Amino acid sequence: MDLLAVALRASAGTGAHAGAAREVVLAILLVRLLADAGHDGPPHADRRLPRSAAPRRDRLPHRDSLAGRRPRG
């Protein structure tokens, strides 16, 4: 916490040291965000299976296409 306070004070000025201090502040904030990303929050909902993973039907459908039928009459 002390490094963040020192870097914030130094980043208020102008010049090369202030620019480096701004980069240090951004790096500290990024590290904190990444550390907090591994949260123990509520469990997420299960993802749905893709449609291609549905079980295959063994029997033929009730109405089939007309291709391949013998003509009547």
C-alpha positions as CSV (number, residue, x, y, z in Angstrom):
1,M,0.0,0.0,0.0
2,D,2.9,2.3,0.7
3,L,4.3,2.0,-2.8
4,L,0.9,3.0,-4.3
5,A,0.8,6.1,-2.1
6,V,4.3,7.1,-3.0
7,A,3.7,6.5,-6.7
8,L,0.5,8.6,-6.6
9,R,2.3,11.5,-5.0
10,A,5.1,11.3,-7.5
11,S,2.7,11.0,-10.5
12,A,1.1,14.4,-9.7
13,G,4.1,16.3,-10.9
14,T,5.6,16.8,-14.4
15,G,8.7,15.3,-15.9
16,A,10.3,11.9,-16.4
17,H,9.9,10.8,-12.8
18,A,6.2,11.6,-12.9
19,G,5.7,9.6,-16.1
20,A,7.5,6.6,-14.6
21,A,5.4,7.0,-11.4
22,R,2.2,6.9,-13.5
23,E,3.3,3.7,-15.2
24,V,4.0,2.2,-11.7
25,V,0.5,3.2,-10.6
26,L,-1.1,1.6,-13.6
27,A,1.0,-1.6,-13.1
28,I,-0.1,-1.8,-9.4
29,L,-3.7,-1.3,-10.3
30,L,-3.4,-4.0,-13.1
31,V,-1.9,-6.5,-10.6
32,R,-4.6,-5.9,-8.1
33,L,-7.3,-6.4,-10.7
34,L,-5.7,-9.6,-11.8
35,A,-5.4,-10.8,-8.2
36,D,-9.1,-10.1,-7.6
37,A,-10.2,-11.9,-10.8
38,G,-9.8,-15.3,-9.1
39,H,-12.9,-14.7,-7.0
40,D,-14.9,-17.3,-5.1
41,G,-18.3,-16.0,-6.2
42,P,-21.5,-17.8,-6.8
43,P,-21.4,-20.9,-9.1
44,H,-22.2,-20.1,-12.7
45,A,-24.9,-21.9,-14.6
46,D,-24.1,-24.9,-16.7
47,R,-23.5,-24.4,-20.3
48,R,-26.0,-26.0,-22.7
49,L,-24.9,-28.9,-24.9
50,P,-24.6,-28.1,-28.6
51,R,-27.5,-29.4,-30.8
52,S,-25.1,-31.8,-32.5
53,A,-24.6,-33.6,-29.1
54,A,-28.3,-34.7,-29.0
55,P,-28.9,-38.4,-29.1
56,R,-29.6,-39.9,-32.5
57,R,-33.0,-41.4,-33.3
58,D,-33.0,-45.0,-34.3
59,R,-36.3,-45.1,-36.1
60,L,-37.3,-43.2,-39.2
61,P,-39.6,-40.2,-39.0
62,H,-43.4,-40.7,-39.6
63,R,-43.4,-38.7,-42.8
64,D,-40.5,-39.2,-45.1
65,S,-39.6,-37.2,-48.2
66,L,-41.2,-38.1,-51.5
67,A,-37.8,-38.9,-53.1
68,G,-37.4,-42.6,-53.9
69,R,-41.1,-43.5,-53.6
70,R,-42.8,-45.4,-56.4
71,P,-45.5,-43.5,-58.3
72,R,-49.0,-44.6,-57.7
73,G,-51.3,-45.8,-60.5
